[in-house]
Amino acid sequence: MSEEKTSPAPKKLLEKSPLSGIAVPIAIVLIGALIIFGVTKMLSTGKDHRDLVAELNSKTFGNRWVAAYELSKYLASSRIPKEDVPWVIENLIQVYDQSVDARTRNFVVLALGSLQHPLTFPLFNKALMDEDSQVRFSAVVALGNSPQGSPIEWSRLEELLAKTDDEGLKQAILVTIATHRKEGGAQLLRPYLASQQRMLRYASAMGLIYYNPSESVPVLKEILSLSYDYVTPGELNGAQVEALKVNTLVHIQKAAAKELLFLAEELVEKDSNIQVSTRARELVNLLKN
């Protein structure tokens, strides 16, 4: 049985999750947890990575995306011998190129994203132009999580940023630009600082921390003053607000933006959430030393 050409649309990775609707700056930090969801009880059939690759390459295997999903969990568990990694990458790239099912391509990208191996970048850059929006999103996340200096095709990311209407995808691109300190990145981030779409505005502000921290202060204050008590549909809940504030502090720390230290000091004094205030105190102590 050949691979089916039509299938139900795959769910977004963040659908029905505690992060649903939240800014991708948080999603990128936590996406690995979603990739390996259920990893402790995976592969009850006893199949290893070679079995799953064989299934992916089988012309009689109908649900290739299932094998791709299982393989993504297997790779995330770091159980594959290092000498087998190039072979796995080569086979998965071939599966991606031959697959007409977006779910399969998406799980291939997720699987390879967990490896963070130099041989995977040609596929990630190619997947930026995939016809499926979820595949494009997963490719951006994989690039966003890659080490500094990775061979990202920035022209493709800029093209995607300019033409997409997907707010989540735009957020992911903005964060990738910022976390990799792309030269000239501030010019790409700045237009979204005044966006009417709140999460784009937040992503832009977090990104500008790496370029011109003072420019992002008004929006960062907006983020750090969010209430934990919203219950209105469509608003961020308390857990999401906490995650958003903590992630803002993480970006300030990564950028070593001492000029934003006063924001953390205000959280120490005023924020009612113990996790946020504790994280802010740690940041204050770190940046003052």
C-alpha positions as CSV (number, residue, x, y, z in Angstrom):
1,M,0.0,0.0,0.0
2,S,1.5,3.3,-1.0
3,E,1.6,6.4,1.1
4,E,-1.8,8.2,1.1
5,K,-1.9,11.5,-0.7
6,T,-4.8,12.8,1.3
7,S,-5.1,12.8,5.1
8,P,-6.7,14.7,7.9
9,A,-4.9,18.0,8.6
10,P,-2.4,17.5,11.4
11,K,-2.9,19.3,14.6
12,K,-0.6,22.2,15.4
13,L,2.1,21.2,17.9
14,L,0.8,23.8,20.4
15,E,-2.9,23.0,20.0
16,K,-4.6,22.0,23.3
17,S,-1.3,22.5,25.1
18,P,-0.7,24.9,28.1
19,L,1.2,27.1,25.6
20,S,-1.7,27.4,23.2
21,G,-2.0,31.0,22.0
22,I,1.1,32.1,23.8
23,A,4.1,33.8,22.3
24,V,6.5,31.6,20.4
25,P,9.5,33.1,22.3
26,I,8.2,30.7,25.0
27,A,7.3,28.0,22.5
28,I,10.8,27.8,21.1
29,V,12.3,27.4,24.6
30,L,10.0,24.5,25.4
31,I,9.4,22.9,22.0
32,G,11.8,20.1,22.8
33,A,9.4,18.9,25.6
34,L,6.6,18.6,23.0
35,I,8.8,16.6,20.6
36,I,9.6,14.0,23.2
37,F,6.2,13.9,24.8
38,G,5.7,10.3,26.0
39,V,9.3,9.4,25.5
40,T,9.4,7.4,28.7
41,K,6.9,4.9,27.4
42,M,7.9,4.9,23.7
43,L,8.6,2.0,21.5
44,S,6.8,-0.6,23.4
45,T,7.1,-2.8,20.3
46,G,10.8,-3.0,20.8
47,K,11.6,-1.3,17.5
48,D,14.9,0.6,17.3
49,H,15.9,3.4,14.9
50,R,16.9,1.0,12.1
51,D,13.5,-0.7,12.2
52,L,11.8,2.6,12.1
53,V,13.9,3.9,9.2
54,A,13.2,0.7,7.4
55,E,9.5,1.3,7.8
56,L,9.8,4.8,6.6
57,N,11.5,3.5,3.5
58,S,9.1,0.7,2.9
59,K,6.9,1.2,-0.2
60,T,4.2,-1.0,1.4
61,F,4.1,1.0,4.7
62,G,0.8,3.0,4.8
63,N,1.2,5.2,7.8
64,R,4.8,6.5,7.4
65,W,4.1,9.5,9.6
66,V,3.6,7.2,12.6
67,A,7.1,5.8,12.1
68,A,8.4,9.3,11.6
69,Y,6.7,10.3,14.9
70,E,8.1,7.3,16.8
71,L,11.6,8.0,15.3
72,S,11.4,11.7,16.4
73,K,10.9,10.4,20.0
74,Y,13.7,7.9,19.6
75,L,16.1,10.5,18.4
76,A,15.1,12.9,21.1
77,S,16.0,10.3,23.7
78,S,19.7,10.3,22.5
79,R,19.8,6.5,22.3
80,I,21.2,6.3,18.8
81,P,24.9,5.5,18.5
82,K,26.9,8.4,17.1
83,E,28.2,6.4,14.2
84,D,24.6,5.8,13.1
85,V,23.6,9.4,13.0
86,P,24.8,10.3,9.5
87,W,23.0,7.2,8.1
88,V,19.8,8.2,9.9
89,I,20.0,11.8,8.6
90,E,20.6,10.6,5.0
91,N,17.6,8.3,5.1
92,L,15.3,10.9,6.7
93,I,16.2,13.5,4.1
94,Q,15.3,11.0,1.4
95,V,12.0,10.3,3.2
96,Y,11.3,14.0,3.3
97,D,12.0,14.5,-0.4
98,Q,9.8,11.6,-1.4
99,S,6.9,12.2,1.0
100,V,3.6,13.7,-0.2
101,D,2.2,13.6,3.4
102,A,2.8,16.8,5.3
103,R,2.6,14.9,8.7
104,T,5.5,12.7,7.6
105,R,7.6,15.6,6.5
106,N,6.8,17.5,9.7
107,F,7.9,14.6,12.0
108,V,11.1,14.2,9.9
109,V,11.9,17.8,10.5
110,L,11.2,17.4,14.2
111,A,13.3,14.3,14.4
112,L,16.3,15.9,12.8
113,G,15.8,19.0,14.9
114,S,16.4,17.0,18.0
115,L,19.8,16.0,16.7
116,Q,21.3,19.5,16.1
117,H,23.7,18.0,13.6
118,P,25.5,20.0,10.9
119,L,24.2,17.6,8.2
120,T,20.6,18.6,8.9
121,F,20.8,22.2,8.0
122,P,20.3,21.8,4.2
123,L,16.9,20.2,5.0
124,F,15.8,22.8,7.5
125,N,16.6,25.6,5.0
126,K,14.7,23.7,2.3
127,A,11.8,23.1,4.6
128,L,11.4,26.9,5.0
129,M,9.8,26.8,1.6
130,D,7.6,23.7,2.3
131,E,4.0,24.1,1.1
132,D,2.7,23.1,4.6
133,S,2.6,25.8,7.3
134,Q,3.3,23.4,10.2
135,V,6.4,22.0,8.4
136,R,7.7,25.6,7.9
137,F,7.1,26.4,11.5
138,S,9.0,23.3,12.7
139,A,11.9,24.2,10.4
140,V,12.0,27.7,11.9
141,V,12.0,26.3,15.4
142,A,14.8,23.8,14.5
143,L,16.9,26.7,13.2
144,G,16.0,28.9,16.2
145,N,17.3,26.1,18.5
146,S,20.5,25.6,16.6
147,P,23.9,26.8,17.8
148,Q,25.2,30.3,17.1
149,G,26.9,30.5,13.7
150,S,24.7,27.7,12.1
151,P,24.4,28.0,8.3
152,I,20.9,29.5,8.2
153,E,19.8,30.9,4.9
154,W,18.6,34.2,6.1
155,S,17.3,35.3,2.8
156,R,14.7,32.6,2.9
157,L,13.7,33.5,6.5
158,E,13.3,37.1,5.5
159,E,11.2,36.2,2.5
160,L,9.0,34.0,4.7
161,L,8.7,36.8,7.3
162,A,7.5,39.2,4.6
163,K,5.0,37.0,2.9
164,T,3.4,34.9,5.7
165,D,0.2,35.8,7.5
166,D,0.7,33.2,10.1
167,E,1.3,35.1,13.4
168,G,2.9,32.1,15.1
169,L,5.4,31.7,12.3
170,K,6.3,35.4,12.3
171,Q,7.0,35.1,16.0
172,A,9.2,32.1,15.5
173,I,11.2,34.0,12.8
174,L,11.6,37.1,14.9
175,V,13.0,35.0,17.8
176,T,15.3,33.1,15.5
177,I,16.7,36.4,14.1
178,A,17.3,37.7,17.6
179,T,18.7,34.6,19.3
180,H,21.2,34.3,16.5
181,R,22.1,38.0,16.7
182,K,21.6,38.3,12.9
183,E,23.5,41.3,11.5
184,G,20.9,44.0,10.8
185,G,18.3,42.1,12.7
186,A,17.0,45.1,14.5
187,Q,15.7,46.5,11.3
188,L,13.6,43.4,10.8
189,L,12.4,43.4,14.4
190,R,11.6,47.1,14.8
191,P,8.5,47.3,12.6
192,Y,6.7,44.8,14.9
193,L,7.3,46.7,18.1
194,A,4.2,48.8,17.4
195,S,2.1,45.9,16.1
196,Q,-1.5,45.7,17.0
197,Q,-1.0,41.9,17.5
198,R,0.2,41.7,21.0
199,M,2.3,38.6,20.7
200,L,4.2,40.0,17.7
201,R,4.8,43.1,19.8
202,Y,6.2,41.0,22.6
203,A,8.4,38.9,20.3
204,S,9.8,42.1,18.8
205,A,10.6,43.6,22.2
206,M,12.3,40.4,23.4
207,G,14.3,40.3,20.2
208,L,15.4,43.9,20.4
209,I,17.0,43.2,23.8
210,Y,19.9,41.8,21.8
211,Y,20.3,44.9,19.7
212,N,19.0,48.0,21.4
213,P,17.6,47.2,24.8
214,S,16.4,50.7,25.7
215,E,14.2,50.7,22.6
216,S,12.2,47.8,23.9
217,V,11.6,49.1,27.4
218,P,8.0,50.3,27.0
219,V,6.8,46.9,25.7
220,L,8.9,45.0,28.1
221,K,7.2,46.9,30.9
222,E,3.9,46.0,29.4
223,I,4.9,42.3,29.5
224,L,6.2,42.5,33.1
225,S,3.1,44.2,34.3
226,L,0.7,41.6,33.0
227,S,-1.8,40.3,35.6
228,Y,-2.0,36.6,36.5
229,D,-5.8,36.9,37.2
230,Y,-7.3,37.0,33.7
231,V,-10.1,34.4,33.1
232,T,-11.6,36.0,30.0
233,P,-11.4,33.7,26.9
234,G,-8.6,34.7,24.7
235,E,-6.5,36.3,27.4
236,L,-3.3,34.7,28.8
237,N,-3.8,32.6,31.9
238,G,-1.7,32.8,35.0
239,A,0.7,30.0,33.9
240,Q,1.2,31.7,30.5
241,V,1.9,35.1,32.0
242,E,4.4,33.5,34.4
243,A,6.2,31.8,31.5
244,L,6.2,35.0,29.5
245,K,7.8,37.0,32.3
246,V,10.4,34.3,33.1
247,N,11.3,34.1,29.4
248,T,11.7,37.9,29.3
249,L,14.2,37.6,32.1
250,V,16.0,34.8,30.3
251,H,16.5,37.0,27.3
252,I,17.8,39.8,29.4
253,Q,20.3,37.4,31.0
254,K,21.4,36.0,27.7
255,A,22.0,39.5,26.3
256,A,23.7,40.6,29.5
257,A,21.6,43.7,29.2
258,K,22.5,45.5,32.4
259,E,20.6,48.6,31.4
260,L,17.5,46.5,31.9
261,L,18.4,45.5,35.4
262,F,15.9,48.0,36.9
263,L,13.1,45.9,35.3
264,A,14.2,42.8,37.2
265,E,14.6,44.9,40.4
266,E,11.0,46.1,40.1
267,L,9.8,42.5,39.8
268,V,11.7,41.5,43.0
269,E,9.9,44.2,44.8
270,K,6.4,44.0,43.3
271,D,5.6,40.8,41.5
272,S,3.3,38.5,43.4
273,N,4.5,35.3,41.7
274,I,7.2,33.6,43.7
275,Q,8.7,31.9,40.6
276,V,9.0,35.2,38.8
277,S,10.3,37.2,41.7
278,T,12.9,34.5,42.5
279,R,14.1,34.4,38.9
280,A,14.3,38.2,38.9
281,R,16.4,38.2,42.1
282,E,18.8,35.7,40.6
283,L,19.1,37.9,37.5
284,V,19.8,40.9,39.6
285,N,22.5,39.1,41.6
286,L,24.1,37.8,38.4
287,L,24.2,41.1,36.5
288,K,25.4,43.1,39.5
289,N,28.4,40.8,39.9
